[in-house]
Amino acid sequence: MITVNGLTGGYAGGEVLKGISFQVGHGELFGILGPNGSGKTTLLKMISGALEFRKGAIELDSRPLTQYSPKQLARMMAVLPQHSDQAFPYRVKETVSLGRYAHQKGWFHSWSEEDEQIVLKVMEQTGITHLQEKSIVELSGGERQRVYLAQALAQQPRILLLDEPTNHLDLSFQKELLDLLKKWAAEEELTVVSIFHDLNLASLYCDRLLLMENGEVLIVDTPAEVLKEERIKAVYKTKVKNHPHPEIARPQLLLVPKSDGNQAANFQIDASYLDIGSDRIALKTPAKLRTMSSGITGAGIGWHNSFVHRVVPMDYDCSDHKAEMAEFLQANGFLPSETVAMMTAVPAESVAHRFFKNGEVSIFIMVSAGNTHRESPRNINTWLFINGRISEEAFIQSAMTAAEAKIRVIQELQGSSTSDAGQSAGISTDSICIAATQQGELIAYAGTASPLGKLISDGIYSCTKQAILNYRAGKTL
């Protein structure tokens, strides 16, 4: 649909674009990215015909851009600029109706029923029907942006060019607009080329991305390829972290500030942080720790500064345990959103905890083990605090290393075979929380062959064994 080949040019002051080449297909939602001054808006102006280029070529549907008359171009393409200024106080519906000019015929440009229906349809699609009798000057910036989008859509173009389409829009309208553009691209084969400042929105909605720097193309590819962490750091001169979206297979970039207010002087988690009571064991930290947990609250990956191991009666009603746990935490001064909480009927006095250190690496472990009911599977809850900064890979390896050490203890104490180790380990009721201070040098690995992994393996084995022996000494089923 759009072919750009060797495009070079700019303004009177000098060249902005240098040899730009790319193609956009029918029905594609194509995003243009780049820092301020990289040439994004200049490129869009050249594609729209608003700015002449010095060298190169642009083709629309295999036909040179220069061969289109202004009216033909208006039927082929609509443009929504970053800033739209309205010189006259037209009503909203009148403003949208201007988009039908290119399709009107005859000397008097008569208004047809088709024109009317198209205007009503695009006003409904952009959520401005209720504003149609208002003057454009009475509207907010976001409302005006939607009016001008409706005007562009009223042209019924085959190509839609947008410069930061979500500018001035509330979050809900940003999503609605981009959902709508994606739908039109898929169902109507509308080709959409849009400039984005929000890299995450571009990643979520665009089929492909073009990344520019200093008037040149760095890469044209899928969002996953373009938004590589190191590439974005280099182009935008800022630190980011690349994480997958939790719901769809698209990358998302997170800014990393110099300080997030969660900073604290270097601290080391050990037994001095424990608060052991008859109904709970709690641990609070000076700053939030990076956590990976299967707790009742704080499950998944997050940041938490409170850790609660709650002891409940044997006859505890667990029909709505999550809501009841949240109430318990609030009643005892803990914020559920900042707390990893677990639950057991194993007495608090039977837990085992210990601090382990090997050179610069140290960990603190607490384990509760036992049977909450005679007929139930084993219940082993584990806290593993790592005094250091670990990678995501090391988080996962820590869980694997801890599980291996736990099963080794169970096999040793109960004579379990490898075949039934999973059942013996009480997979259905066990919980684990791995928390790291994220301070100091990066620790990349926590497999059993690494220094951290060896410490975890030995520590989990020792504490799990001691917790089981403590429980057996205090209670025989």
N, C-alpha and C positions, 0 to 999 in steps of 0.2 A: 504493500500500500504506500509506504513512504520509503524512498531511497535517498540517502544523503551520501555524497561521494566527494571527498577532498575539499570540504567546505572551509574557506578561508575568508576572513574579512572582519569588519568591525565598524568603528565610527571614524570621524575625521581625525581624532587624536592618534589613531593607530589601529593595528590589528588586534582583535580580541580572540578570534577563533583561528586555529592553525591546523588545517588538514583533517577536519572532522569527517568521519565516515561511519555509517551504520544503517541498518534497515529495520523497519517496523512492519509487522504483518497485519493482515485483516483480523479484526476482533481482538487485538492485543492491547493490554494495558501496560504501557511502557513508561518507566520512571526515569527522570533525569536528576542526578544527584551531583553535589559538589559544594565546596565552601563558597562563601561570598566572594564575588569577583572572578569566579572560575569560568564564566561565560554562559551560564545556563539560560538566562533571559535573552541574551543576544542570540543564541541558537534558536530559541523558540520564535523570536521575531523574524528571523530569516526563513524559517519553515513556513510561517504564516504569510510571508510576502511583505511584511511591514518594513523590513530592512534589507537593502540590497547587499549581496555578497560580492567579494572581489574575484575569487576563484572557486572552482568546484561546480557542483550541480545538485539540484534537488528535483526529484521526480515524485509526483503524486499519481498513483495508479498507472505507472509506466509512462507518464506524460510529463514533460518538463514543466516546472512551476511557472516559468515565464510565458507559457502558451495559454494560461488560463486568464480570462477576462475577470475583472473584479466581481461581477455578478456570478460567474461560473465558480469562482473560488469561494464565494459566500455560500453557494449550494454544496460545495464539497467539504468545506471546513468552517468550524466555529472556534472562536478564541475567547477564553476567559482570562483577562489579564490579572496581575496581582492587585492592582489598584484601579478601580473603575470610578470615574468622576461623572456625575450627572449634572449637566449644566442647567437643565430645565426641571421644574417640579412636576414631572409627569406622575400620573398614578401608576401603581405597580402593574396593573394589567396592561396599560398602554406601553409601559417599558418593555414588558415581555413580548408584546405584539410586534415590536420593532424587529424582532428576530424573524418574522415572516416576510420581510421586505424582498429578500432574494427570490422568493417563490411567487410573488404577485405578478400578474400579467396585465397587459393592456396599458393604454395611456393613463387611465385613472386608478390603476392598481386597486381594483375592487376587492373588498373583503369577502371571502367565501365562508361557507359553513365548515369546510375542512380546516381553514385557518383558525376559526373559532374553537373547534374541538381540540386542535393541537395545542393551542395556548392554554385551554382549560386543563388538558392532560398534564402538561409539563409543570403548571403551577401546583397541581395536586402532588405530582411526583417529588417536587422540591419543597413541599410543605408550606406554600405561601398563599394558598387559596383564600385564607381568612384575611390576608393583607391586601387583596386585589384593589380595593377602593382607596387605600391610603396613598398619600403622596410619598414618593421615594425619599424625600428629604426628612421625613418623619421617622425613618427606620434606623435601627442600630446597624453597626458595621456588618454583623453576621447576617442580619436579615437582608441587607442590600446584596451581600455576596450571593445569597440564594436566589435573589431576583435576577441578577446578571447571569447566573448559571441557567435559570429557566429561559432567559432570553436566548442564550447560546443554543440550548436544546431545541428551542422553537424553530431554529433553522433546519432541523432534521439533517444534521451534517453526517458525513461518512467518517470524518476525522474531527476529533475534539482536542484542542490544545488548551492546557490549563497551567497557569503559573501559581503554584501554591494554593490549590483549590480549597484547602481547609483553613486558610487564613481567616481569622476572626470568628470561626465557628466553634460553638460549644462542643464538648466531647461527644455527646449523643448525635449531634448533627454531622460531625466529622465521619462517624461510623455510617450513618444513614447515607451520606453523600457517596462515600467510597463503595459501600455495598451496592448502591444504585449504579454507579459507573461500571462496577464489575459485572453486574447483571446485564447492562446494555451491551457491554463488550462481548459477552458470551452469547446473548440471545439475538441481538440486532447486528452483530459483527461490526459494532462501532469501534473504530481504532482510537484509542485514547493515549495521548502523550502528555505527561504531566511533570512539572518540576515539583520536587519535594524537598523541604528542609527537614522534615521529620523522617529520619531513616527507618524507624520502626513501622510507621504507617506504610512507607514505600515497600518495605519487606513483606508486610501482611497482604498487600493488595496487588502488587505488580507482578506480571509474568516474567519480565526481564528488567534489568536496571543498567543505565549508562552512568558511569562515574567519571566526572571531569575534574581536571586540575590545571590551572593556568592556561585555559583555552584549548586543552588537548584532551583526548579520550584516553583514560587509563585502562578501562575494561568495560566490556558489554557482555553481561552474562546473567544467570539466575541470581536471585537475592542471596542464596547460600554461598555462591562463589564471590560475589561482589563485596559482601559485607564481612569479609575476613577481618578478624580483630586487628592484626598488625597493619593491614592496609588502611583501615579507617583511622587508626592512631596516626599513621604517617601523613594522611591527607588532611585530616581535620586538626592535627596537632593537639590532641587531647586523649586522655586515657579512657578506654572503654573496655567492657567485658562482654563477650558474646555468649548468649545463652539461648537455647531453643525455647520457642513459645510452648506453654504447657498444653495447649489444645490442638494446635495445627503445626505441620512440619515447616515452620519458617523461623529463621534466626531473629533474635531481638538483641539490641545493643543497650547496655546499661552504662551510664556515665559513672565514673569513679571520682568523687570529689577529693580534695586534699585532706579534708577532715569532715567526718559525718556526725560529730557530736558524741560518738560512742567510744571515743578514744579514752584510754586510761593508762596510767603509768604501768610499765611491765609488771604483771602479777603472775603468780603461780598457784594453780588450783591444787589444794591438798586437804588433809583432814580438818584443818583449822576452819574451813568454810562450812563444815557439816553442822547441822542443827538436828539432833536426834530426839524425837519425842515418842510417846507411846502410840500415837495414831498417825504419825508421819515422820519422814526424814526429809529435810529440806536443805538446799544449797543455793545460796545467792552469790552472784559474781559482780565485781565492780563495773563490768561492761558486758554487753551482750556477746555471747559466743555463737559461732557458726555451728549449727546443729543438723544432724540427720537422725530422725527418731521414728519409732513406731508407737509412741505414747498415745494416751487417750486424748490429751491436748498437746499441741506442738508437733503433731505428726508430720512427716515429710521433711523437707529441707527448709531451714529458716534461721532466724537469729533470736536467741532467748537468753535471759539472765536469771531465771528462776527455775529450779528443778525440784520436783516434789515426788516422793515415793510414799504413797498413801497406804496405810494399813486399815483394812476394813474387816468387819466380823465375817465369820463363816457363812452366816445366813444373809449376807448383803444382797439386796434386790438390784440386779444389774440390768433391769429392763430398759432403763434410760440413763445409762452410766455416764455418758458424755455430758448431758445437761446437769446431772447431779454433781459430777466432778467440777464443772465450772462454778456451780453455786458454792461448793466446798472451798474452792480456791479463793473466790471473792470474799467469803466470810472470814478467811484466815489471812487476808491482806496480800493475796497474789493476784496479778492480772492474768487471766487465762491466755490472752494474746501474747504474753511474754513468758509463758511457763510451759515447760515440758513436764507432764504429769503422768505417772504410772500408778497402778493399783495392784494390791496383793492382800491375801489373808495371812501371809507368813509374818510372824512376829518381828518387830523392828530389831529386837536384841539379837536375832540370829544372822543379821547381815554381816558380810565381811567387806572391809575396805582397806586399801593400802596405797601408799605412794611409791612409785617406781621411777628410778632415774638411771640413765646410762650416758655418761658424758653430758652433752648439751641437751639431750632428749629426756623429757620426763612426762609421766602420765599419772593420773589418779583414777582408781577403779573402785566401784562399789557394786556388790552383787548380793541379791536376795534370792534364795532358792528353797524350794519345798513343795509340798502338795497342799493346795488350798482345800481340797476335799479328797476323801479316801479313793473315790472312784475316778477322779479327774486326772488328766495328764499333768506332768510336772510343770511348775511355774518358776521360771528363772528370769529375773529382771536384772539388767546390766546397765550401769552408767560407766562410760569411758570418757574421761576428760583428758585431752591432749594439750599440753602446754607448748603450743607452737602453731605455725601457719602451715596448713596442709592443703594440697591440691584436691580437686574433686575426685581424681583417680584414687588418691590416698584415702579419702573418706570411704569409698566403696571397698577398697582393699582392707581397711580397718574392720569393716563389718564381716568380711569373709574370714579374716584372720581370727577375729573374736569367736565366730561361730565354730571354726575348726577346733579351737582350744577348748571351748565348752563341750563339744561332743567327745573330745578326747577324755575329759574328766568323767563324763557319764559312762563311757565305755569301760573306763578303768574301775569305777566304783560299783557298777551294776553288772559288768560282764556283758554289755550289749554287743551284739555283732554289728558289723558295718551295715548289714541289710536293714536292721530296724533302728539304726541310730537316729533317723529323722523323727520317728515316733517317740523314741526315748527322750529326745531333746525338747519335747513339748512345744513343737512349732506353733500350735494353735493358740497358746497362751503366753509364750515368752515375749518379752519386750526388750528393746535395746535403745539407748541414746548415746550417740557419739557427739561430743562437743569439743570444739577447738578454739583456743583463745585468738587464733589468727594473728599472732605477734611473732616477730623474729624472721629468720630466714626461711624460705619455702622448703618444706619437706615434701618431695614429689611422690614418694612411694611408702606403702605400709604393708606390703606383702611379707610373707614369713621370712624371706631372705634379706629384707632391709633392716637397718637398725631399729626403726620405729616398730616394724612388724614383729621383730623378735621380742621387743619389750612388751608389746600388746599380748602376744601369744603366751609368754611366761606369766604376765600379770593376770590375764583372764583365767588361765589354768589355775593359778594359785588361789585367787579370790573365789572362783566358782567352787573349787574343791573345799575350801574352808567354809563357805556358806552352807554347802550341803552337809558337811560334818557338824556344823553348829546347829543346824535344824534337826538333824538326827539325834544329837545329844539332848536337845530340849524336848523332842516329841517323837514318839514311836507310834506309827500307824499300824 
